Amino acid sequence: MPAIRNTKDFYAGVLFSLIAIGALYSSASYGVGSLRRMGPGFFPIAVSLVLCLFAATLMWRGIAGEGQRVGDVALRVPVLILGGTFLFALTIRPLGLPFAIAAMVMVGSRASRQLTFGRAAMLATVLAIGSVLVFRFGLGQPIPVCGALFAEAICGSRWM
């Protein structure tokens, strides 16, 4: 096997080829039709094939071309951002919208080394209040402001 000279392009091509293969697999059950009467699977299959060609080109550039090697992968930032999002999903019902948003912002803010705790707390407060005003009162969405844990103690009812 030839040596990989540009690992960034090569691994990007591998990722694109996996996405294209997954899209081809998921759209294989749809009818393709013809150019005159395209079926529901025509466009996803065509886009997947173009993505396969693009992936092959990137992998070829990774093998044949010169370039940079992939350095260390920093997992701290994506783990904290995704962790904050998952925390929001887990806490929206038991804690309610403002507390879930505050928890998400506080966890996600740890991804930035420049954002201090005080500024993150201020941002969490503004976003929590703004989210309640926009989604609950402005748009009338049935999102609990007080979750199940705080319903009787703070709000008097679950939905406020």
C-alpha positions in Angstrom: 0.0 0.0 0.0 1.4 3.4 -0.9 2.2 5.8 1.9 -0.3 8.4 2.9 1.4 11.8 2.4 -1.5 14.1 3.2 -3.5 12.6 6.1 -6.0 15.4 6.3 -7.2 14.9 2.8 -7.1 11.1 3.0 -9.1 10.9 6.2 -11.6 13.5 5.0 -12.1 11.3 1.9 -12.6 8.3 4.1 -15.2 10.2 6.1 -17.0 11.4 3.0 -17.0 7.9 1.5 -18.6 6.5 4.7 -21.3 9.1 4.6 -21.9 8.4 0.9 -22.1 4.7 1.5 -24.5 5.2 4.3 -26.7 7.4 2.2 -26.6 4.9 -0.7 -27.6 2.1 1.7 -30.5 4.1 3.2 -31.8 5.2 -0.2 -31.5 1.8 -1.9 -35.1 0.9 -1.1 -36.5 3.9 -3.0 -37.4 3.7 -6.7 -34.9 5.4 -8.9 -37.0 5.9 -12.0 -35.5 7.5 -15.1 -34.3 10.9 -16.2 -37.8 11.7 -17.5 -39.7 10.4 -14.5 -37.4 10.6 -11.5 -38.3 8.5 -8.5 -37.9 9.3 -4.9 -34.5 7.7 -4.8 -33.0 9.4 -7.8 -31.7 12.5 -6.1 -30.2 10.9 -3.0 -28.5 8.2 -5.0 -27.1 10.8 -7.5 -25.8 13.0 -4.6 -24.3 10.0 -2.9 -22.5 9.0 -6.1 -21.1 12.5 -6.6 -20.0 12.4 -2.9 -18.2 9.1 -3.6 -16.3 10.7 -6.5 -15.4 13.6 -4.3 -14.2 11.2 -1.6 -12.1 9.2 -4.1 -10.5 12.4 -5.3 -9.7 13.4 -1.8 -8.2 10.0 -0.9 -6.2 10.1 -4.1 -4.8 13.6 -3.2 -4.0 12.2 0.2 -1.9 9.4 -1.3 -0.4 11.2 -4.2 -0.1 14.8 -3.0 2.0 16.6 -0.5 0.5 18.1 2.6 0.3 18.2 6.4 -0.1 15.4 8.8 -3.0 15.3 11.2 -1.8 16.5 14.6 -3.2 15.6 18.0 -7.0 15.6 18.3 -8.3 17.9 21.0 -11.3 16.2 22.5 -11.9 18.7 25.3 -13.9 21.2 23.3 -16.3 18.9 21.5 -16.9 16.8 24.6 -17.8 19.8 26.7 -20.1 21.3 23.9 -21.8 18.0 23.3 -21.9 17.3 27.1 -23.7 20.6 27.6 -26.2 19.7 24.9 -26.9 16.2 26.4 -27.2 17.8 29.9 -29.8 20.1 28.5 -31.8 17.2 27.1 -31.6 15.3 30.4 -32.6 18.2 32.6 -35.3 20.0 30.6 -38.1 18.0 32.2 -37.0 17.6 35.7 -35.5 21.2 36.1 -37.4 23.3 33.6 -36.2 25.5 30.7 -34.2 28.2 32.6 -32.3 25.8 34.8 -31.6 23.4 31.9 -30.3 26.3 29.7 -28.2 27.6 32.6 -26.6 24.2 33.1 -26.0 23.8 29.4 -24.3 27.2 29.1 -22.2 26.6 32.2 -20.9 23.2 31.0 -20.4 24.5 27.4 -18.6 27.6 28.6 -15.8 25.5 30.0 -14.8 24.8 26.4 -13.4 28.3 26.2 -10.4 29.2 28.2 -11.0 33.0 27.8 -14.6 32.9 29.2 -14.5 33.5 33.0 -17.0 31.9 35.4 -18.6 35.3 36.1 -19.2 36.0 32.5 -20.5 32.5 31.8 -22.9 32.9 34.7 -24.1 36.2 33.3 -24.5 34.7 29.9 -26.4 31.7 31.3 -28.8 34.1 33.2 -29.5 36.3 30.2 -30.0 33.2 27.9 -32.3 31.5 30.5 -34.5 34.6 30.9 -34.5 35.3 27.2 -35.4 31.8 26.3 -38.4 31.8 28.7 -39.6 35.1 27.4 -39.2 34.0 23.7 -40.3 30.4 23.8 -42.9 30.3 26.6 -44.5 33.7 26.5 -43.6 35.1 23.0 -44.3 31.9 21.0 -46.5 30.2 23.5 -44.6 26.9 23.4 -45.7 24.3 26.1 -42.2 24.1 27.6 -42.1 23.8 31.4 -40.6 26.8 33.1 -40.4 24.9 36.4 -39.6 21.3 36.1 -41.0 18.4 38.1 -38.4 18.9 40.9 -39.3 22.6 41.4 -43.0 22.6 40.4 -44.7 22.9 43.8 -41.8 24.5 45.7 -41.0 27.5 43.4 -43.7 27.9 40.8 -46.9 26.5 42.4 -47.6 24.6 39.2 -45.6 22.7 36.6 -46.2 25.0 33.6 -46.3 28.4 35.4 
